[in-house]
Amino acid sequence: MANLMDEFEALLNESFEMDTPDEGTVVKGKVIAIEAGQAIIDVGYKMEGRVDL
């Protein structure tokens, strides 16, 4: 069981170290929805991007 927890901890720590784009950085993405005057864009990170229309 401890080995499984060690693996989980390593994966969790690795996910926190992933690079995220800085504000103002241009990234490619795919529009996946339009709601409340915003385009919701999948940019390949943990959360989607949002752009005002």
mmCIF entry with sequence, helices, sheets and N, C-alpha, C, O atoms, coordinates in Angstrom:
data_MODEL
# 
_entry.id   MODEL 
# 
_entity.id                         1 
_entity.type                       polymer 
_entity.pdbx_number_of_molecules   1 
# 
_entity_poly.entity_id                      1 
_entity_poly.type                           'polypeptide(L)' 
_entity_poly.nstd_linkage                   no 
_entity_poly.nstd_monomer                   no 
_entity_poly.pdbx_seq_one_letter_code       MANLMDEFEALLNESFEMDTPDEGTVVKGKVIAIEAGQAIIDVGYKMEGRVDL 
_entity_poly.pdbx_seq_one_letter_code_can   MANLMDEFEALLNESFEMDTPDEGTVVKGKVIAIEAGQAIIDVGYKMEGRVDL 
_entity_poly.pdbx_strand_id                 A 
# 
loop_
_entity_poly_seq.entity_id 
_entity_poly_seq.num 
_entity_poly_seq.mon_id 
_entity_poly_seq.hetero 
1 1  MET n 
1 2  ALA n 
1 3  ASN n 
1 4  LEU n 
1 5  MET n 
1 6  ASP n 
1 7  GLU n 
1 8  PHE n 
1 9  GLU n 
1 10 ALA n 
1 11 LEU n 
1 12 LEU n 
1 13 ASN n 
1 14 GLU n 
1 15 SER n 
1 16 PHE n 
1 17 GLU n 
1 18 MET n 
1 19 ASP n 
1 20 THR n 
1 21 PRO n 
1 22 ASP n 
1 23 GLU n 
1 24 GLY n 
1 25 THR n 
1 26 VAL n 
1 27 VAL n 
1 28 LYS n 
1 29 GLY n 
1 30 LYS n 
1 31 VAL n 
1 32 ILE n 
1 33 ALA n 
1 34 ILE n 
1 35 GLU n 
1 36 ALA n 
1 37 GLY n 
1 38 GLN n 
1 39 ALA n 
1 40 ILE n 
1 41 ILE n 
1 42 ASP n 
1 43 VAL n 
1 44 GLY n 
1 45 TYR n 
1 46 LYS n 
1 47 MET n 
1 48 GLU n 
1 49 GLY n 
1 50 ARG n 
1 51 VAL n 
1 52 ASP n 
1 53 LEU n 
# 
_struct_asym.id          A 
_struct_asym.entity_id   1 
# 
_struct_conf.conf_type_id            HELX_P 
_struct_conf.id                      HELX_P1 
_struct_conf.pdbx_PDB_helix_id       AA1 
_struct_conf.beg_label_comp_id       ALA 
_struct_conf.beg_label_asym_id       A 
_struct_conf.beg_label_seq_id        2 
_struct_conf.pdbx_beg_PDB_ins_code   ? 
_struct_conf.end_label_comp_id       PHE 
_struct_conf.end_label_asym_id       A 
_struct_conf.end_label_seq_id        16 
_struct_conf.pdbx_end_PDB_ins_code   ? 
_struct_conf.beg_auth_comp_id        ALA 
_struct_conf.beg_auth_asym_id        A 
_struct_conf.beg_auth_seq_id         2 
_struct_conf.end_auth_comp_id        PHE 
_struct_conf.end_auth_asym_id        A 
_struct_conf.end_auth_seq_id         16 
_struct_conf.pdbx_PDB_helix_class    1 
_struct_conf.details                 ? 
_struct_conf.pdbx_PDB_helix_length   15 
# 
_struct_conf_type.id          HELX_P 
_struct_conf_type.criteria    ? 
_struct_conf_type.reference   ? 
# 
_struct_sheet.id               AA1 
_struct_sheet.type             ? 
_struct_sheet.number_strands   3 
_struct_sheet.details          ? 
# 
loop_
_struct_sheet_order.sheet_id 
_struct_sheet_order.range_id_1 
_struct_sheet_order.range_id_2 
_struct_sheet_order.offset 
_struct_sheet_order.sense 
AA1 1 2 ? anti-parallel 
AA1 2 3 ? anti-parallel 
# 
loop_
_struct_sheet_range.sheet_id 
_struct_sheet_range.id 
_struct_sheet_range.beg_label_comp_id 
_struct_sheet_range.beg_label_asym_id 
_struct_sheet_range.beg_label_seq_id 
_struct_sheet_range.pdbx_beg_PDB_ins_code 
_struct_sheet_range.end_label_comp_id 
_struct_sheet_range.end_label_asym_id 
_struct_sheet_range.end_label_seq_id 
_struct_sheet_range.pdbx_end_PDB_ins_code 
_struct_sheet_range.beg_auth_comp_id 
_struct_sheet_range.beg_auth_asym_id 
_struct_sheet_range.beg_auth_seq_id 
_struct_sheet_range.end_auth_comp_id 
_struct_sheet_range.end_auth_asym_id 
_struct_sheet_range.end_auth_seq_id 
AA1 1 LYS A 30 ? GLU A 35 ? LYS A 30 GLU A 35 
AA1 2 GLN A 38 ? ASP A 42 ? GLN A 38 ASP A 42 
AA1 3 GLY A 49 ? ASP A 52 ? GLY A 49 ASP A 52 
# 
loop_
_atom_site.group_PDB 
_atom_site.id 
_atom_site.type_symbol 
_atom_site.label_atom_id 
_atom_site.label_alt_id 
_atom_site.label_comp_id 
_atom_site.label_asym_id 
_atom_site.label_entity_id 
_atom_site.label_seq_id 
_atom_site.pdbx_PDB_ins_code 
_atom_site.Cartn_x 
_atom_site.Cartn_y 
_atom_site.Cartn_z 
_atom_site.occupancy 
_atom_site.B_iso_or_equiv 
_atom_site.pdbx_formal_charge 
_atom_site.auth_seq_id 
_atom_site.auth_comp_id 
_atom_site.auth_asym_id 
_atom_site.auth_atom_id 
_atom_site.pdbx_PDB_model_num 
ATOM 1   N N  . MET A 1 1  ? 0.825   -1.198 0.000   1.00 0.00 ? 1  MET A N  1 
ATOM 2   C CA . MET A 1 1  ? 0.000   0.000  0.000   1.00 0.00 ? 1  MET A CA 1 
ATOM 3   C C  . MET A 1 1  ? 0.868   1.259  0.000   1.00 0.00 ? 1  MET A C  1 
ATOM 4   O O  . MET A 1 1  ? 0.538   2.246  -0.657  1.00 0.00 ? 1  MET A O  1 
ATOM 5   N N  . ALA A 1 2  ? 1.969   1.219  0.734   1.00 0.00 ? 2  ALA A N  1 
ATOM 6   C CA . ALA A 1 2  ? 2.856   2.388  0.794   1.00 0.00 ? 2  ALA A CA 1 
ATOM 7   C C  . ALA A 1 2  ? 3.425   2.693  -0.584  1.00 0.00 ? 2  ALA A C  1 
ATOM 8   O O  . ALA A 1 2  ? 3.599   3.859  -0.936  1.00 0.00 ? 2  ALA A O  1 
ATOM 9   N N  . ASN A 1 3  ? 3.718   1.655  -1.371  1.00 0.00 ? 3  ASN A N  1 
ATOM 10  C CA . ASN A 1 3  ? 4.266   1.854  -2.709  1.00 0.00 ? 3  ASN A CA 1 
ATOM 11  C C  . ASN A 1 3  ? 3.267   2.605  -3.593  1.00 0.00 ? 3  ASN A C  1 
ATOM 12  O O  . ASN A 1 3  ? 3.652   3.489  -4.358  1.00 0.00 ? 3  ASN A O  1 
ATOM 13  N N  . LEU A 1 4  ? 1.987   2.250  -3.485  1.00 0.00 ? 4  LEU A N  1 
ATOM 14  C CA . LEU A 1 4  ? 0.949   2.921  -4.254  1.00 0.00 ? 4  LEU A CA 1 
ATOM 15  C C  . LEU A 1 4  ? 0.849   4.387  -3.859  1.00 0.00 ? 4  LEU A C  1 
ATOM 16  O O  . LEU A 1 4  ? 0.696   5.252  -4.722  1.00 0.00 ? 4  LEU A O  1 
ATOM 17  N N  . MET A 1 5  ? 0.935   4.675  -2.562  1.00 0.00 ? 5  MET A N  1 
ATOM 18  C CA . MET A 1 5  ? 0.889   6.058  -2.089  1.00 0.00 ? 5  MET A CA 1 
ATOM 19  C C  . MET A 1 5  ? 2.116   6.840  -2.569  1.00 0.00 ? 5  MET A C  1 
ATOM 20  O O  . MET A 1 5  ? 2.006   8.015  -2.920  1.00 0.00 ? 5  MET A O  1 
ATOM 21  N N  . ASP A 1 6  ? 3.270   6.195  -2.584  1.00 0.00 ? 6  ASP A N  1 
ATOM 22  C CA . ASP A 1 6  ? 4.481   6.851  -3.085  1.00 0.00 ? 6  ASP A CA 1 
ATOM 23  C C  . ASP A 1 6  ? 4.332   7.202  -4.558  1.00 0.00 ? 6  ASP A C  1 
ATOM 24  O O  . ASP A 1 6  ? 4.732   8.283  -4.990  1.00 0.00 ? 6  ASP A O  1 
ATOM 25  N N  . GLU A 1 7  ? 3.746   6.272  -5.336  1.00 0.00 ? 7  GLU A N  1 
ATOM 26  C CA . GLU A 1 7  ? 3.524   6.533  -6.767  1.00 0.00 ? 7  GLU A CA 1 
ATOM 27  C C  . GLU A 1 7  ? 2.562   7.698  -6.954  1.00 0.00 ? 7  GLU A C  1 
ATOM 28  O O  . GLU A 1 7  ? 2.789   8.583  -7.779  1.00 0.00 ? 7  GLU A O  1 
ATOM 29  N N  . PHE A 1 8  ? 1.475   7.684  -6.170  1.00 0.00 ? 8  PHE A N  1 
ATOM 30  C CA . PHE A 1 8  ? 0.491   8.762  -6.265  1.00 0.00 ? 8  PHE A CA 1 
ATOM 31  C C  . PHE A 1 8  ? 1.125   10.104 -5.917  1.00 0.00 ? 8  PHE A C  1 
ATOM 32  O O  . PHE A 1 8  ? 0.904   11.101 -6.604  1.00 0.00 ? 8  PHE A O  1 
ATOM 33  N N  . GLU A 1 9  ? 1.912   10.121 -4.848  1.00 0.00 ? 9  GLU A N  1 
ATOM 34  C CA . GLU A 1 9  ? 2.576   11.356 -4.437  1.00 0.00 ? 9  GLU A CA 1 
ATOM 35  C C  . GLU A 1 9  ? 3.510   11.866 -5.530  1.00 0.00 ? 9  GLU A C  1 
ATOM 36  O O  . GLU A 1 9  ? 3.561   13.067 -5.793  1.00 0.00 ? 9  GLU A O  1 
ATOM 37  N N  . ALA A 1 10 ? 4.247   10.962 -6.164  1.00 0.00 ? 10 ALA A N  1 
ATOM 38  C CA . ALA A 1 10 ? 5.169   11.357 -7.234  1.00 0.00 ? 10 ALA A CA 1 
ATOM 39  C C  . ALA A 1 10 ? 4.395   11.943 -8.419  1.00 0.00 ? 10 ALA A C  1 
ATOM 40  O O  . ALA A 1 10 ? 4.804   12.957 -8.984  1.00 0.00 ? 10 ALA A O  1 
ATOM 41  N N  . LEU A 1 11 ? 3.277   11.306 -8.796  1.00 0.00 ? 11 LEU A N  1 
ATOM 42  C CA . LEU A 1 11 ? 2.469   11.815 -9.908  1.00 0.00 ? 11 LEU A CA 1 
ATOM 43  C C  . LEU A 1 11 ? 1.843   13.165 -9.577  1.00 0.00 ? 11 LEU A C  1 
ATOM 44  O O  . LEU A 1 11 ? 1.782   14.055 -10.425 1.00 0.00 ? 11 LEU A O  1 
ATOM 45  N N  . LEU A 1 12 ? 1.380   13.310 -8.341  1.00 0.00 ? 12 LEU A N  1 
ATOM 46  C CA . LEU A 1 12 ? 0.790   14.575 -7.912  1.00 0.00 ? 12 LEU A CA 1 
ATOM 47  C C  . LEU A 1 12 ? 1.827   15.697 -7.952  1.00 0.00 ? 12 LEU A C  1 
ATOM 48  O O  . LEU A 1 12 ? 1.551   16.784 -8.460  1.00 0.00 ? 12 LEU A O  1 
ATOM 49  N N  . ASN A 1 13 ? 3.004   15.436 -7.423  1.00 0.00 ? 13 ASN A N  1 
ATOM 50  C CA . ASN A 1 13 ? 4.073   16.439 -7.447  1.00 0.00 ? 13 ASN A CA 1 
ATOM 51  C C  . ASN A 1 13 ? 4.462   16.799 -8.871  1.00 0.00 ? 13 ASN A C  1 
ATOM 52  O O  . ASN A 1 13 ? 4.720   17.965 -9.172  1.00 0.00 ? 13 ASN A O  1 
ATOM 53  N N  . GLU A 1 14 ? 4.503   15.796 -9.754  1.00 0.00 ? 14 GLU A N  1 
ATOM 54  C CA . GLU A 1 14 ? 4.846   16.045 -11.158 1.00 0.00 ? 14 GLU A CA 1 
ATOM 55  C C  . GLU A 1 14 ? 3.795   16.946 -11.806 1.00 0.00 ? 14 GLU A C  1 
ATOM 56  O O  . GLU A 1 14 ? 4.138   17.818 -12.605 1.00 0.00 ? 14 GLU A O  1 
ATOM 57  N N  . SER A 1 15 ? 2.520   16.744 -11.470 1.00 0.00 ? 15 SER A N  1 
ATOM 58  C CA . SER A 1 15 ? 1.463   17.561 -12.073 1.00 0.00 ? 15 SER A CA 1 
ATOM 59  C C  . SER A 1 15 ? 1.582   19.020 -11.634 1.00 0.00 ? 15 SER A C  1 
ATOM 60  O O  . SER A 1 15 ? 1.249   19.918 -12.407 1.00 0.00 ? 15 SER A O  1 
ATOM 61  N N  . PHE A 1 16 ? 2.046   19.271 -10.415 1.00 0.00 ? 16 PHE A N  1 
ATOM 62  C CA . PHE A 1 16 ? 2.211   20.647 -9.944  1.00 0.00 ? 16 PHE A CA 1 
ATOM 63  C C  . PHE A 1 16 ? 3.389   21.335 -10.617 1.00 0.00 ? 16 PHE A C  1 
ATOM 64  O O  . PHE A 1 16 ? 3.435   22.564 -10.673 1.00 0.00 ? 16 PHE A O  1 
ATOM 65  N N  . GLU A 1 17 ? 4.339   20.563 -11.127 1.00 0.00 ? 17 GLU A N  1 
ATOM 66  C CA . GLU A 1 17 ? 5.531   21.137 -11.747 1.00 0.00 ? 17 GLU A CA 1 
ATOM 67  C C  . GLU A 1 17 ? 5.337   21.416 -13.232 1.00 0.00 ? 17 GLU A C  1 
ATOM 68  O O  . GLU A 1 17 ? 6.213   22.006 -13.864 1.00 0.00 ? 17 GLU A O  1 
ATOM 69  N N  . MET A 1 18 ? 4.195   21.002 -13.803 1.00 0.00 ? 18 MET A N  1 
ATOM 70  C CA . MET A 1 18 ? 3.952   21.225 -15.230 1.00 0.00 ? 18 MET A CA 1 
ATOM 71  C C  . MET A 1 18 ? 3.930   22.715 -15.522 1.00 0.00 ? 18 MET A C  1 
ATOM 72  O O  . MET A 1 18 ? 3.398   23.508 -14.745 1.00 0.00 ? 18 MET A O  1 
ATOM 73  N N  . ASP A 1 19 ? 4.509   23.078 -16.642 1.00 0.00 ? 19 ASP A N  1 
ATOM 74  C CA . ASP A 1 19 ? 4.511   24.484 -17.036 1.00 0.00 ? 19 ASP A CA 1 
ATOM 75  C C  . ASP A 1 19 ? 3.101   24.927 -17.402 1.00 0.00 ? 19 ASP A C  1 
ATOM 76  O O  . ASP A 1 19 ? 2.358   24.199 -18.061 1.00 0.00 ? 19 ASP A O  1 
ATOM 77  N N  . THR A 1 20 ? 2.753   26.098 -16.979 1.00 0.00 ? 20 THR A N  1 
ATOM 78  C CA . THR A 1 20 ? 1.512   26.719 -17.410 1.00 0.00 ? 20 THR A CA 1 
ATOM 79  C C  . THR A 1 20 ? 1.895   28.025 -18.099 1.00 0.00 ? 20 THR A C  1 
ATOM 80  O O  . THR A 1 20 ? 2.882   28.659 -17.728 1.00 0.00 ? 20 THR A O  1 
ATOM 81  N N  . PRO A 1 21 ? 1.123   28.420 -19.088 1.00 0.00 ? 21 PRO A N  1 
ATOM 82  C CA . PRO A 1 21 ? 1.499   29.636 -19.820 1.00 0.00 ? 21 PRO A CA 1 
ATOM 83  C C  . PRO A 1 21 ? 1.361   30.879 -18.939 1.00 0.00 ? 21 PRO A C  1 
ATOM 84  O O  . PRO A 1 21 ? 0.468   30.963 -18.096 1.00 0.00 ? 21 PRO A O  1 
ATOM 85  N N  . ASP A 1 22 ? 2.243   31.822 -19.146 1.00 0.00 ? 22 ASP A N  1 
ATOM 86  C CA . ASP A 1 22 ? 2.161   33.103 -18.451 1.00 0.00 ? 22 ASP A CA 1 
ATOM 87  C C  . ASP A 1 22 ? 1.064   33.949 -19.088 1.00 0.00 ? 22 ASP A C  1 
ATOM 88  O O  . ASP A 1 22 ? 0.729   33.763 -20.258 1.00 0.00 ? 22 ASP A O  1 
ATOM 89  N N  . GLU A 1 23 ? 0.513   34.866 -18.324 1.00 0.00 ? 23 GLU A N  1 
ATOM 90  C CA . GLU A 1 23 ? -0.500  35.769 -18.854 1.00 0.00 ? 23 GLU A CA 1 
ATOM 91  C C  . GLU A 1 23 ? 0.081   36.534 -20.037 1.00 0.00 ? 23 GLU A C  1 
ATOM 92  O O  . GLU A 1 23 ? 1.201   37.041 -19.973 1.00 0.00 ? 23 GLU A O  1 
ATOM 93  N N  . GLY A 1 24 ? -0.687  36.611 -21.107 1.00 0.00 ? 24 GLY A N  1 
ATOM 94  C CA . GLY A 1 24 ? -0.242  37.304 -22.310 1.00 0.00 ? 24 GLY A CA 1 
ATOM 95  C C  . GLY A 1 24 ? 0.436   36.402 -23.319 1.00 0.00 ? 24 GLY A C  1 
ATOM 96  O O  . GLY A 1 24 ? 0.719   36.827 -24.439 1.00 0.00 ? 24 GLY A O  1 
ATOM 97  N N  . THR A 1 25 ? 0.702   35.150 -22.936 1.00 0.00 ? 25 THR A N  1 
ATOM 98  C CA . THR A 1 25 ? 1.335   34.197 -23.843 1.00 0.00 ? 25 THR A CA 1 
ATOM 99  C C  . THR A 1 25 ? 0.319   33.724 -24.881 1.00 0.00 ? 25 THR A C  1 
ATOM 100 O O  . THR A 1 25 ? -0.842  33.487 -24.548 1.00 0.00 ? 25 THR A O  1 
ATOM 101 N N  . VAL A 1 26 ? 0.741   33.588 -26.112 1.00 0.00 ? 26 VAL A N  1 
ATOM 102 C CA . VAL A 1 26 ? -0.131  33.088 -27.170 1.00 0.00 ? 26 VAL A CA 1 
ATOM 103 C C  . VAL A 1 26 ? 0.017   31.573 -27.229 1.00 0.00 ? 26 VAL A C  1 
ATOM 104 O O  . VAL A 1 26 ? 1.126   31.055 -27.360 1.00 0.00 ? 26 VAL A O  1 
ATOM 105 N N  . VAL A 1 27 ? -1.114  30.863 -27.132 1.00 0.00 ? 27 VAL A N  1 
ATOM 106 C CA . VAL A 1 27 ? -1.114  29.402 -27.221 1.00 0.00 ? 27 VAL A CA 1 
ATOM 107 C C  . VAL A 1 27 ? -2.195  28.974 -28.203 1.00 0.00 ? 27 VAL A C  1 
ATOM 108 O O  . VAL A 1 27 ? -3.169  29.696 -28.417 1.00 0.00 ? 27 VAL A O  1 
ATOM 109 N N  . LYS A 1 28 ? -2.022  27.802 -28.797 1.00 0.00 ? 28 LYS A N  1 
ATOM 110 C CA . LYS A 1 28 ? -3.032  27.252 -29.693 1.00 0.00 ? 28 LYS A CA 1 
ATOM 111 C C  . LYS A 1 28 ? -4.037  26.467 -28.884 1.00 0.00 ? 28 LYS A C  1 
ATOM 112 O O  . LYS A 1 28 ? -3.699  25.864 -27.865 1.00 0.00 ? 28 LYS A O  1 
ATOM 113 N N  . GLY A 1 29 ? -5.277  26.478 -29.343 1.00 0.00 ? 29 GLY A N  1 
ATOM 114 C CA . GLY A 1 29 ? -6.323  25.732 -28.672 1.00 0.00 ? 29 GLY A CA 1 
ATOM 115 C C  . GLY A 1 29 ? -7.497  25.498 -29.605 1.00 0.00 ? 29 GLY A C  1 
ATOM 116 O O  . GLY A 1 29 ? -7.501  25.941 -30.753 1.00 0.00 ? 29 GLY A O  1 
ATOM 117 N N  . LYS A 1 30 ? -8.495  24.790 -29.084 1.00 0.00 ? 30 LYS A N  1 
ATOM 118 C CA . LYS A 1 30 ? -9.682  24.462 -29.863 1.00 0.00 ? 30 LYS A CA 1 
ATOM 119 C C  . LYS A 1 30 ? -10.908 24.956 -29.109 1.00 0.00 ? 30 LYS A C  1 
ATOM 120 O O  . LYS A 1 30 ? -11.094 24.633 -27.936 1.00 0.00 ? 30 LYS A O  1 
ATOM 121 N N  . VAL A 1 31 ? -11.749 25.744 -29.788 1.00 0.00 ? 31 VAL A N  1 
ATOM 122 C CA . VAL A 1 31 ? -12.982 26.229 -29.172 1.00 0.00 ? 31 VAL A CA 1 
ATOM 123 C C  . VAL A 1 31 ? -13.885 25.025 -28.937 1.00 0.00 ? 31 VAL A C  1 
ATOM 124 O O  . VAL A 1 31 ? -14.211 24.288 -29.867 1.00 0.00 ? 31 VAL A O  1 
ATOM 125 N N  . ILE A 1 32 ? -14.290 24.833 -27.673 1.00 0.00 ? 32 ILE A N  1 
ATOM 126 C CA . ILE A 1 32 ? -15.141 23.685 -27.356 1.00 0.00 ? 32 ILE A CA 1 
ATOM 127 C C  . ILE A 1 32 ? -16.559 24.106 -26.974 1.00 0.00 ? 32 ILE A C  1 
ATOM 128 O O  . ILE A 1 32 ? -17.460 23.267 -26.936 1.00 0.00 ? 32 ILE A O  1 
ATOM 129 N N  . ALA A 1 33 ? -16.771 25.392 -26.690 1.00 0.00 ? 33 ALA A N  1 
ATOM 130 C CA . ALA A 1 33 ? -18.115 25.865 -26.352 1.00 0.00 ? 33 ALA A CA 1 
ATOM 131 C C  . ALA A 1 33 ? -18.144 27.384 -26.387 1.00 0.00 ? 33 ALA A C  1 
ATOM 132 O O  . ALA A 1 33 ? -17.109 28.047 -26.315 1.00 0.00 ? 33 ALA A O  1 
ATOM 133 N N  . ILE A 1 34 ? -19.356 27.919 -26.499 1.00 0.00 ? 34 ILE A N  1 
ATOM 134 C CA . ILE A 1 34 ? -19.569 29.361 -26.388 1.00 0.00 ? 34 ILE A CA 1 
ATOM 135 C C  . ILE A 1 34 ? -20.686 29.525 -25.378 1.00 0.00 ? 34 ILE A C  1 
ATOM 136 O O  . ILE A 1 34 ? -21.775 28.977 -25.548 1.00 0.00 ? 34 ILE A O  1 
ATOM 137 N N  . GLU A 1 35 ? -20.412 30.290 -24.313 1.00 0.00 ? 35 GLU A N  1 
ATOM 138 C CA . GLU A 1 35 ? -21.433 30.509 -23.287 1.00 0.00 ? 35 GLU A CA 1 
ATOM 139 C C  . GLU A 1 35 ? -21.199 31.838 -22.592 1.00 0.00 ? 35 GLU A C  1 
ATOM 140 O O  . GLU A 1 35 ? -20.060 32.253 -22.377 1.00 0.00 ? 35 GLU A O  1 
ATOM 141 N N  . ALA A 1 36 ? -22.276 32.486 -22.251 1.00 0.00 ? 36 ALA A N  1 
ATOM 142 C CA . ALA A 1 36 ? -22.249 33.745 -21.499 1.00 0.00 ? 36 ALA A CA 1 
ATOM 143 C C  . ALA A 1 36 ? -21.281 34.765 -22.104 1.00 0.00 ? 36 ALA A C  1 
ATOM 144 O O  . ALA A 1 36 ? -20.568 35.458 -21.378 1.00 0.00 ? 36 ALA A O  1 
ATOM 145 N N  . GLY A 1 37 ? -21.261 34.853 -23.441 1.00 0.00 ? 37 GLY A N  1 
ATOM 146 C CA . GLY A 1 37 ? -20.421 35.845 -24.096 1.00 0.00 ? 37 GLY A CA 1 
ATOM 147 C C  . GLY A 1 37 ? -18.940 35.523 -24.111 1.00 0.00 ? 37 GLY A C  1 
ATOM 148 O O  . GLY A 1 37 ? -18.113 36.400 -24.362 1.00 0.00 ? 37 GLY A O  1 
ATOM 149 N N  . GLN A 1 38 ? -18.596 34.255 -23.839 1.00 0.00 ? 38 GLN A N  1 
ATOM 150 C CA . GLN A 1 38 ? -17.194 33.835 -23.845 1.00 0.00 ? 38 GLN A CA 1 
ATOM 151 C C  . GLN A 1 38 ? -17.021 32.566 -24.667 1.00 0.00 ? 38 GLN A C  1 
ATOM 152 O O  . GLN A 1 38 ? -17.902 31.708 -24.704 1.00 0.00 ? 38 GLN A O  1 
ATOM 153 N N  . ALA A 1 39 ? -15.867 32.460 -25.327 1.00 0.00 ? 39 ALA A N  1 
ATOM 154 C CA . ALA A 1 39 ? -15.483 31.218 -25.988 1.00 0.00 ? 39 ALA A CA 1 
ATOM 155 C C  . ALA A 1 39 ? -14.675 30.409 -24.976 1.00 0.00 ? 39 ALA A C  1 
ATOM 156 O O  . ALA A 1 39 ? -13.733 30.924 -24.374 1.00 0.00 ? 39 ALA A O  1 
ATOM 157 N N  . ILE A 1 40 ? -15.044 29.140 -24.791 1.00 0.00 ? 40 ILE A N  1 
ATOM 158 C CA . ILE A 1 40 ? -14.322 28.235 -23.907 1.00 0.00 ? 40 ILE A CA 1 
ATOM 159 C C  . ILE A 1 40 ? -13.362 27.450 -24.799 1.00 0.00 ? 40 ILE A C  1 
ATOM 160 O O  . ILE A 1 40 ? -13.783 26.804 -25.759 1.00 0.00 ? 40 ILE A O  1 
ATOM 161 N N  . ILE A 1 41 ? -12.066 27.512 -24.473 1.00 0.00 ? 41 ILE A N  1 
ATOM 162 C CA . ILE A 1 41 ? -11.042 26.973 -25.356 1.00 0.00 ? 41 ILE A CA 1 
ATOM 163 C C  . ILE A 1 41 ? -10.194 25.942 -24.630 1.00 0.00 ? 41 ILE A C  1 
ATOM 164 O O  . ILE A 1 41 ? -9.661  26.206 -23.553 1.00 0.00 ? 41 ILE A O  1 
ATOM 165 N N  . ASP A 1 42 ? -10.074 24.751 -25.240 1.00 0.00 ? 42 ASP A N  1 
ATOM 166 C CA . ASP A 1 42 ? -9.193  23.703 -24.715 1.00 0.00 ? 42 ASP A CA 1 
ATOM 167 C C  . ASP A 1 42 ? -7.785  24.018 -25.199 1.00 0.00 ? 42 ASP A C  1 
ATOM 168 O O  . ASP A 1 42 ? -7.502  23.956 -26.395 1.00 0.00 ? 42 ASP A O  1 
ATOM 169 N N  . VAL A 1 43 ? -6.905  24.357 -24.262 1.00 0.00 ? 43 VAL A N  1 
ATOM 170 C CA . VAL A 1 43 ? -5.524  24.704 -24.616 1.00 0.00 ? 43 VAL A CA 1 
ATOM 171 C C  . VAL A 1 43 ? -4.538  23.641 -24.143 1.00 0.00 ? 43 VAL A C  1 
ATOM 172 O O  . VAL A 1 43 ? -3.327  23.857 -24.186 1.00 0.00 ? 43 VAL A O  1 
ATOM 173 N N  . GLY A 1 44 ? -5.049  22.494 -23.691 1.00 0.00 ? 44 GLY A N  1 
ATOM 174 C CA . GLY A 1 44 ? -4.183  21.387 -23.322 1.00 0.00 ? 44 GLY A CA 1 
ATOM 175 C C  . GLY A 1 44 ? -3.653  21.438 -21.900 1.00 0.00 ? 44 GLY A C  1 
ATOM 176 O O  . GLY A 1 44 ? -2.712  20.714 -21.576 1.00 0.00 ? 44 GLY A O  1 
ATOM 177 N N  . TYR A 1 45 ? -4.217  22.257 -21.058 1.00 0.00 ? 45 TYR A N  1 
ATOM 178 C CA . TYR A 1 45 ? -3.803  22.322 -19.662 1.00 0.00 ? 45 TYR A CA 1 
ATOM 179 C C  . TYR A 1 45 ? -4.942  21.831 -18.783 1.00 0.00 ? 45 TYR A C  1 
ATOM 180 O O  . TYR A 1 45 ? -5.970  21.395 -19.300 1.00 0.00 ? 45 TYR A O  1 
ATOM 181 N N  . LYS A 1 46 ? -4.788  21.890 -17.500 1.00 0.00 ? 46 LYS A N  1 
ATOM 182 C CA . LYS A 1 46 ? -5.794  21.367 -16.572 1.00 0.00 ? 46 LYS A CA 1 
ATOM 183 C C  . LYS A 1 46 ? -7.132  22.081 -16.689 1.00 0.00 ? 46 LYS A C  1 
ATOM 184 O O  . LYS A 1 46 ? -8.182  21.476 -16.473 1.00 0.00 ? 46 LYS A O  1 
ATOM 185 N N  . MET A 1 47 ? -7.100  23.354 -17.028 1.00 0.00 ? 47 MET A N  1 
ATOM 186 C CA . MET A 1 47 ? -8.330  24.133 -17.163 1.00 0.00 ? 47 MET A CA 1 
ATOM 187 C C  . MET A 1 47 ? -8.417  24.693 -18.570 1.00 0.00 ? 47 MET A C  1 
ATOM 188 O O  . MET A 1 47 ? -7.410  24.867 -19.256 1.00 0.00 ? 47 MET A O  1 
ATOM 189 N N  . GLU A 1 48 ? -9.639  24.970 -18.980 1.00 0.00 ? 48 GLU A N  1 
ATOM 190 C CA . GLU A 1 48 ? -9.832  25.586 -20.286 1.00 0.00 ? 48 GLU A CA 1 
ATOM 191 C C  . GLU A 1 48 ? -9.576  27.075 -20.211 1.00 0.00 ? 48 GLU A C  1 
ATOM 192 O O  . GLU A 1 48 ? -9.672  27.681 -19.144 1.00 0.00 ? 48 GLU A O  1 
ATOM 193 N N  . GLY A 1 49 ? -9.253  27.655 -21.340 1.00 0.00 ? 49 GLY A N  1 
ATOM 194 C CA . GLY A 1 49 ? -9.112  29.100 -21.426 1.00 0.00 ? 49 GLY A CA 1 
ATOM 195 C C  . GLY A 1 49 ? -10.455 29.722 -21.748 1.00 0.00 ? 49 GLY A C  1 
ATOM 196 O O  . GLY A 1 49 ? -11.326 29.057 -22.310 1.00 0.00 ? 49 GLY A O  1 
ATOM 197 N N  . ARG A 1 50 ? -10.636 30.968 -21.406 1.00 0.00 ? 50 ARG A N  1 
ATOM 198 C CA . ARG A 1 50 ? -11.864 31.705 -21.703 1.00 0.00 ? 50 ARG A CA 1 
ATOM 199 C C  . ARG A 1 50 ? -11.488 33.029 -22.347 1.00 0.00 ? 50 ARG A C  1 
ATOM 200 O O  . ARG A 1 50 ? -10.603 33.744 -21.877 1.00 0.00 ? 50 ARG A O  1 
ATOM 201 N N  . VAL A 1 51 ? -12.188 33.339 -23.441 1.00 0.00 ? 51 VAL A N  1 
ATOM 202 C CA . VAL A 1 51 ? -11.934 34.577 -24.169 1.00 0.00 ? 51 VAL A CA 1 
ATOM 203 C C  . VAL A 1 51 ? -13.259 35.281 -24.377 1.00 0.00 ? 51 VAL A C  1 
ATOM 204 O O  . VAL A 1 51 ? -14.209 34.687 -24.888 1.00 0.00 ? 51 VAL A O  1 
ATOM 205 N N  . ASP A 1 52 ? -13.329 36.555 -23.979 1.00 0.00 ? 52 ASP A N  1 
ATOM 206 C CA . ASP A 1 52 ? -14.542 37.334 -24.213 1.00 0.00 ? 52 ASP A CA 1 
ATOM 207 C C  . ASP A 1 52 ? -14.774 37.481 -25.706 1.00 0.00 ? 52 ASP A C  1 
ATOM 208 O O  . ASP A 1 52 ? -13.843 37.724 -26.474 1.00 0.00 ? 52 ASP A O  1 
ATOM 209 N N  . LEU A 1 53 ? -16.033 37.329 -26.106 1.00 0.00 ? 53 LEU A N  1 
ATOM 210 C CA . LEU A 1 53 ? -16.369 37.536 -27.529 1.00 0.00 ? 53 LEU A CA 1 
ATOM 211 C C  . LEU A 1 53 ? -16.506 39.013 -27.769 1.00 0.00 ? 53 LEU A C  1 
ATOM 212 O O  . LEU A 1 53 ? -16.786 39.432 -28.893 1.00 0.00 ? 53 LEU A O  1 
# 
